[in-house]
Amino acid sequence: MSRFEELKALVAAAEADFNKFYNEGNKAAGTRVRAAMQELKNFAQTIRTEVQTIKNEGKPEGESTPS
């Protein structure tokens, strides 16, 4: 599964709890939404690190990044 597909799956998994919290006022669903958002945050950081690593792989040693 691609990273983008994984991201979409995480968002889709949280959709029902979003609806329960925002439309029905279910407080327990709000707790699950917060947990899902934390999981998304951690996944996003993993992707950010992965992208940076891939970007830097082709860069010769000692080459500076333009500002």
N, C-alpha and C positions, 0 to 999 in steps of 0.2 A: 504494500500500500504506500502510495506517495505521501510525502509530508502534508501536502495540501489536502489530500483525501482524509488523512488523520485529523487535520484541523477541522474540516467540515463535519466529521463524525462527532468530534467533541462538542461542537456547537449544536448539532442536531440532537445529541443526547440530552442537552440541557433545556431544550425548547419547551417540553411539557412543564417542567418546574418553573420556567419563566412565566408561562401562562397562568399557572396556579397561583404564583405569588402576586404578579401584577394585576391580574384580572379577577382573581377570587379572594385575594388577601390571605392566602394560606401561608402562615409564618414558617412552618416546617419546610415548605418548598423554598422559602427565602434562604434558609440555612443551606439547602442543597444547591441553590444558585450560587451562593458565596463559595462553596466548595468547588463547584464547576469552574468558576472564574479563577480560582487559585490554580486549578489544574491547567487551565488555558494559559495563565501567566507563566507557569513553569515550562509548558510546552513551547510557548513563544520564545522564551529565553534559550531553550535548547536549539531552536531553529536559528535564532540570531547568532549563536556561537558557531553553529555548523556553517552558516553562510559566510561568516567572517573567516573561518578556517579555509573554506574552499577558495574564497577570494585571494587569500594570502599565499596559497600553495604555489601559484605561478609567478610570484614576485621574487626576483633575485635577492640574495642576501645583502643587506645593507641599503637597499633602495628605499628612499623616503617617499611618503605619501604626499601628493600635492595638497596644499591647503585651499 
